[in-house]
Amino acid sequence: MSELFGTLPDGTPVHRWTLERAGVRVRVLSYGGIVQSVEVPDRAGHAADVVLGFAGLDGYLSHPEPYLGALVGRYANRIAGGRFPLEGVTCSLAQNNAPNSLHGGERGFDKRVWDVEPVEHGLRLSRVSGHGEEGFPGRLDVSATYTLDESGALRIAYEATTDAPTVVNLTNHSYFDLSGTGSAAGHELRLAASRFTPVDADLIPTGTLDDVTDTRFDFRESRKVGTGYDHNFALDKGLTPAPVEIAELHDPASGRVLTIATTEPGIQLYTGDHLSDPFAPGAGIALETQHFPDSPNRPEFPSTELRPGETYRSETVYAFSAR
């Protein structure tokens, strides 16, 4: 089911689609592929929205930087200095997170209107990112398919092809508040990650993979998240052809549980410390499945290069329950 959600300043209409299955209701926008809301029940059966979002389009247009619920690309996370080498050429990008490029540049995938077509129990969003868009080489034909399975789990499957060598790293940037109250304080997290990528003052990985043992980055056993995180974790499973469960977020007060399975080798934990009005710092927790930040400049990291004749595939599953 779709409805008109609003109109961009240039007159382009934005639609909202509603998916519902097994007691879960998800609303998705054609603008930015945004997951506007996810309504799930608590242990008593009371439903609440567990992701941060705005009621109207104006909220997203006037507050773009948190990337609330957005489909992020061409390259999720940061690229140092807004440049990277590829095929002997230095590619230059917008330094929209000075001095770095962040989440695809000034007008990344989160600020584009996607074509949307219904599929069984879901939607397929697609668009063409032209050669040179935001400085990235190659024409990229990209799609993201959002479906709800029989248990109400939200599955996002990405695909992309290119006509020239390029880099691709896609993710969803939802902020989870399993309490539904506007605060993720008290949430507990488990991550199947024995290593993380330490960063410099500009949040660029130093290139090492550090052991989490005896550090505040050890979430191998579930514990309260706290604050002060904007870091990539190297998942123990690595890159896999099918999604593998790697994370559990739990709100003890409501009983709601989010489990995440992914094909990706990394996940960014961001505790929302810089969220601002109308949201308070710590209102939600972002768990962005991804390849590592700055991989195009780090040959020791899993590669994000995509070449003609290849197909980029990535899949993440967000499953909800209560206990």
C-alpha positions as CSV (number, residue, x, y, z in Angstrom):
1,M,0.0,0.0,0.0
2,S,1.4,3.4,-0.9
3,E,0.4,7.0,-0.3
4,L,1.8,10.5,-1.1
5,F,4.1,11.5,1.7
6,G,5.1,14.9,0.4
7,T,6.7,16.9,-2.4
8,L,10.3,18.0,-2.8
9,P,11.1,21.7,-3.6
10,D,11.5,20.8,-7.3
11,G,8.0,19.2,-7.4
12,T,9.1,15.6,-7.3
13,P,6.6,13.5,-5.3
14,V,7.7,11.3,-2.5
15,H,5.6,8.2,-1.6
16,R,5.3,6.1,1.5
17,W,4.8,2.4,1.4
18,T,3.5,0.3,4.3
19,L,4.5,-3.4,4.8
20,E,2.8,-5.5,7.4
21,R,3.2,-9.1,8.4
22,A,3.3,-11.2,11.6
23,G,2.4,-8.3,13.8
24,V,5.2,-6.0,12.4
25,R,4.5,-2.9,10.4
26,V,7.2,-1.1,8.5
27,R,6.9,2.1,6.5
28,V,9.4,2.9,3.8
29,L,9.9,6.2,1.8
30,S,10.8,6.5,-1.9
31,Y,13.0,9.4,-0.7
32,G,16.4,8.0,0.4
33,G,15.0,4.5,0.8
34,I,14.2,5.6,4.3
35,V,12.8,3.2,6.9
36,Q,10.5,5.7,8.5
37,S,9.0,3.5,11.2
38,V,9.1,-0.1,12.5
39,E,6.2,-1.0,14.8
40,V,6.7,-4.2,16.9
41,P,5.1,-5.5,20.1
42,D,6.7,-5.6,23.6
43,R,6.4,-8.5,26.0
44,A,2.9,-7.5,26.9
45,G,1.9,-7.3,23.2
46,H,1.8,-3.5,23.1
47,A,3.2,-2.1,19.8
48,A,5.5,0.9,19.5
49,D,7.8,2.4,16.8
50,V,11.4,1.2,17.5
51,V,13.3,3.4,15.0
52,L,13.8,7.2,15.0
53,G,12.0,9.0,12.2
54,F,10.1,12.2,11.3
55,A,6.3,12.4,10.8
56,G,6.7,14.5,7.6
57,L,9.0,15.0,4.7
58,D,10.1,18.4,5.9
59,G,11.8,16.8,8.9
60,Y,14.1,14.8,6.7
61,L,14.8,17.7,4.4
62,S,15.7,20.1,7.3
63,H,17.6,17.5,9.3
64,P,19.6,15.4,6.8
65,E,22.8,14.8,8.7
66,P,21.6,12.0,11.1
67,Y,20.7,9.9,8.0
68,L,17.6,8.6,9.9
69,G,16.6,5.2,8.5
70,A,18.3,6.0,5.2
71,L,19.8,3.8,2.5
72,V,23.4,5.0,2.5
73,G,25.7,4.9,-0.5
74,R,27.6,4.8,-2.8
75,Y,30.0,4.4,0.1
76,A,28.7,4.1,3.6
77,N,31.0,5.5,6.3
78,R,34.1,7.6,5.8
79,I,36.8,7.8,3.1
80,A,39.9,9.7,4.3
81,G,40.6,13.0,2.7
82,G,37.7,12.5,0.2
83,R,40.0,10.6,-2.2
84,F,41.1,7.1,-3.1
85,P,43.2,5.5,-5.8
86,L,41.6,3.2,-8.4
87,E,43.2,1.9,-11.6
88,G,46.1,4.3,-11.2
89,V,43.8,7.3,-11.0
90,T,43.0,9.3,-7.8
91,C,39.2,9.7,-7.4
92,S,38.2,12.9,-5.6
93,L,35.0,13.1,-3.6
94,A,33.2,15.8,-1.6
95,Q,34.7,16.4,1.8
96,N,31.2,16.7,3.4
97,N,32.6,15.5,6.8
98,A,35.8,17.6,6.5
99,P,38.4,16.6,5.8
100,N,36.7,13.3,4.8
101,S,33.9,12.1,2.6
102,L,31.0,10.6,4.5
103,H,28.0,8.4,3.4
104,G,28.3,9.1,-0.3
105,G,28.9,12.8,-0.3
106,E,26.8,16.0,-0.4
107,R,23.9,14.2,-2.2
108,G,24.3,10.6,-1.6
109,F,21.7,7.8,-2.0
110,D,19.9,9.0,1.1
111,K,18.9,12.2,-0.7
112,R,17.7,10.6,-4.0
113,V,14.2,9.6,-4.9
114,W,14.2,5.9,-5.8
115,D,11.9,4.0,-8.2
116,V,9.7,1.6,-6.2
117,E,7.9,-1.5,-7.4
118,P,6.0,-4.0,-5.2
119,V,7.3,-7.6,-4.8
120,E,5.9,-10.4,-2.8
121,H,5.8,-9.3,0.8
122,G,7.9,-6.2,0.0
123,L,9.3,-3.6,-2.2
124,R,12.2,-3.3,-4.7
125,L,13.8,0.1,-4.8
126,S,16.1,0.9,-7.7
127,R,18.0,3.8,-9.4
128,V,20.9,4.5,-11.7
129,S,23.9,6.4,-10.2
130,G,25.6,8.0,-13.1
131,H,29.3,8.0,-13.8
132,G,30.9,10.8,-11.8
133,E,27.9,11.2,-9.4
134,E,29.5,12.6,-6.2
135,G,32.9,11.9,-7.8
136,F,32.5,8.1,-8.0
137,P,33.5,6.4,-11.2
138,G,31.3,4.2,-13.3
139,R,27.5,4.0,-14.0
140,L,26.1,2.0,-11.1
141,D,22.7,0.2,-11.5
142,V,21.6,-0.4,-7.9
143,S,18.7,-2.0,-6.2
144,A,17.5,-2.6,-2.6
145,T,14.7,-5.1,-1.9
146,Y,12.9,-4.7,1.4
147,T,10.8,-7.7,2.5
148,L,9.0,-9.0,5.6
149,D,9.4,-12.8,6.1
150,E,6.8,-15.1,7.8
151,S,8.1,-14.1,11.2
152,G,8.0,-10.4,10.6
153,A,11.8,-10.0,10.1
154,L,12.8,-7.1,7.8
155,R,15.2,-8.3,5.1
156,I,17.2,-5.8,3.0
157,A,19.0,-7.3,0.0
158,Y,21.2,-5.0,-2.1
159,E,22.5,-5.6,-5.6
160,A,24.6,-3.5,-7.9
161,T,26.5,-3.7,-11.3
162,T,28.8,-1.2,-12.9
163,D,30.2,-0.5,-16.4
164,A,33.6,0.7,-15.0
165,P,35.7,-0.1,-11.9
166,T,34.3,1.6,-8.8
167,V,33.8,1.1,-5.1
168,V,30.5,0.2,-3.4
169,N,29.5,-0.1,0.3
170,L,25.8,0.1,1.1
171,T,23.9,0.0,4.4
172,N,20.8,1.1,6.3
173,H,21.2,3.8,8.8
174,S,18.3,3.2,11.2
175,Y,18.6,4.3,14.8
176,F,17.0,1.8,17.1
177,D,15.1,2.7,20.3
178,L,13.5,-0.6,21.4
179,S,11.8,1.1,24.3
180,G,9.8,3.3,21.9
181,T,10.1,6.1,24.4
182,G,12.8,8.3,22.7
183,S,15.7,7.0,24.7
184,A,18.0,3.9,24.2
185,A,19.4,4.2,27.6
186,G,19.7,0.9,29.3
187,H,19.8,-1.1,26.1
188,E,22.1,-4.2,26.1
189,L,24.2,-5.3,23.2
190,R,26.0,-8.5,22.1
191,L,28.3,-8.5,19.1
192,A,30.2,-11.5,17.7
193,A,33.3,-9.4,17.2
194,S,36.7,-10.1,18.8
195,R,38.4,-7.1,17.0
196,F,37.6,-3.5,16.1
197,T,39.2,-0.9,13.9
198,P,40.7,1.9,16.2
199,V,40.4,5.4,14.7
200,D,42.2,8.7,14.7
201,A,40.8,12.1,15.7
202,D,38.9,12.3,12.4
203,L,37.3,8.8,12.9
204,I,39.4,7.3,10.2
205,P,40.7,3.7,10.9
206,T,44.4,3.6,11.7
207,G,44.7,0.3,9.7
208,T,45.1,-2.1,12.7
209,L,42.6,-4.6,14.0
210,D,42.8,-4.5,17.8
211,D,41.6,-7.2,20.2
212,V,38.6,-6.1,22.2
213,T,39.7,-8.1,25.3
214,D,39.7,-6.0,28.5
215,T,38.5,-2.9,26.6
216,R,35.2,-1.1,26.4
217,F,34.8,-2.5,22.9
218,D,34.1,-6.1,24.2
219,F,30.5,-6.9,23.6
220,R,31.0,-10.6,23.1
221,E,28.8,-11.1,26.1
222,S,25.7,-9.0,26.3
223,R,26.0,-5.8,28.4
224,K,24.8,-2.2,28.6
225,V,25.9,-0.2,25.6
226,G,26.5,3.2,27.2
227,T,27.8,6.1,25.1
228,G,30.8,7.3,23.2
229,Y,30.8,4.8,20.3
230,D,31.2,5.6,16.6
231,H,33.4,2.6,15.7
232,N,33.6,-0.3,13.2
233,F,33.8,-3.8,14.6
234,A,35.4,-6.6,12.5
235,L,32.9,-9.5,12.7
236,D,34.4,-12.9,13.6
237,K,32.5,-14.6,10.7
238,G,34.0,-12.3,8.1
239,L,32.3,-11.9,4.7
240,T,29.8,-14.7,4.1
241,P,27.6,-15.6,1.1
242,A,24.4,-15.8,3.3
243,P,23.4,-13.8,6.4
244,V,24.8,-15.0,9.7
245,E,23.5,-13.7,13.1
246,I,26.1,-11.3,14.6
247,A,24.3,-9.0,17.0
248,E,21.5,-8.8,19.6
249,L,20.1,-5.6,21.0
250,H,17.8,-5.9,24.0
251,D,15.7,-3.5,26.0
252,P,15.1,-5.0,29.4
253,A,12.3,-2.6,30.2
254,S,10.0,-3.5,27.3
255,G,11.5,-7.0,26.6
256,R,11.9,-6.1,22.9
257,V,14.9,-7.8,21.2
258,L,16.5,-7.0,17.8
259,T,18.7,-9.7,16.3
260,I,20.8,-8.8,13.2
261,A,22.2,-11.3,10.7
262,T,24.3,-10.1,7.7
263,T,26.6,-11.1,4.9
264,E,28.9,-8.1,5.7
265,P,32.3,-8.4,7.4
266,G,31.8,-5.3,9.7
267,I,29.3,-3.3,11.7
268,Q,29.4,0.3,12.8
269,L,28.1,1.0,16.3
270,Y,27.1,4.6,16.7
271,T,25.4,5.5,20.0
272,G,23.9,8.7,18.7
273,D,25.8,11.0,20.9
274,H,25.6,13.9,18.4
275,L,21.8,13.7,17.8
276,S,20.2,17.1,18.2
277,D,16.7,18.6,18.4
278,P,14.1,17.2,18.0
279,F,16.0,14.1,19.2
280,A,18.2,14.0,22.3
281,P,21.7,12.5,22.3
282,G,21.4,8.8,22.9
283,A,17.8,8.6,21.6
284,G,18.7,5.7,19.4
285,I,21.5,3.3,18.5
286,A,22.7,2.8,14.9
287,L,24.0,-0.6,14.0
288,E,25.2,-0.3,10.4
289,T,26.3,-3.5,8.7
290,Q,29.1,-2.7,6.2
291,H,32.5,-3.2,4.8
292,F,35.1,-1.2,6.8
293,P,35.5,2.6,6.7
294,D,38.2,3.9,4.3
295,S,38.7,0.4,2.7
296,P,39.5,2.0,-0.7
297,N,42.7,3.4,0.9
298,R,43.4,0.2,2.9
299,P,44.3,-2.8,0.8
300,E,44.6,-4.8,4.0
301,F,40.9,-4.4,4.6
302,P,38.2,-6.5,2.8
303,S,37.9,-5.0,-0.7
304,T,35.0,-2.8,-1.7
305,E,35.9,-2.7,-5.4
306,L,33.3,-3.6,-8.0
307,R,34.2,-4.3,-11.6
308,P,32.3,-4.8,-14.9
309,G,30.9,-8.3,-15.1
310,E,30.6,-8.6,-11.3
311,T,27.6,-8.2,-9.1
312,Y,27.7,-6.6,-5.7
313,R,25.4,-8.4,-3.3
314,S,24.8,-7.7,0.4
315,E,22.0,-8.8,2.7
316,T,21.0,-7.9,6.3
317,V,18.1,-9.3,8.3
318,Y,16.5,-7.5,11.3
319,A,14.4,-9.8,13.4
320,F,12.2,-8.7,16.3
321,S,11.0,-10.6,19.3
322,A,10.2,-10.0,23.0
323,R,11.1,-11.8,26.2
